[in-house]
Amino acid sequence: MLPFYVYILLCSDGSFYTGYTKNLEERTKLHESGKGARYTRMHKPEQVAYVELFDSRAKAMKRERALKKLSHQQKLDLINTQNTPK
């Protein structure tokens, strides 16, 4: 079974977009081409800043909802935690 990805995109204005998908590469291309979501049409995505893997759609959706409730600073902290070498 394919995993589900929960991701945070960093947009050109410094804002974040959070979503989930089965195919991160395809979804990212959709966002970049302006077909991914209304938000990313107005806030051009620059890069995938954060990713988590889940084995079910339900778990991914639950995590996506939790991430969307985080403040901008909490998202930054989460991204910095994942991208810090251990």
Secondary structure by P-SEA (a helix, b strand, c coil): cbbbbbbbbbccccbbbbbccccaaaaaaaaaaccccaaaaacccccccbbbbbccaaaaaaaaaaaaaccaaaaaaaaaaaaccc
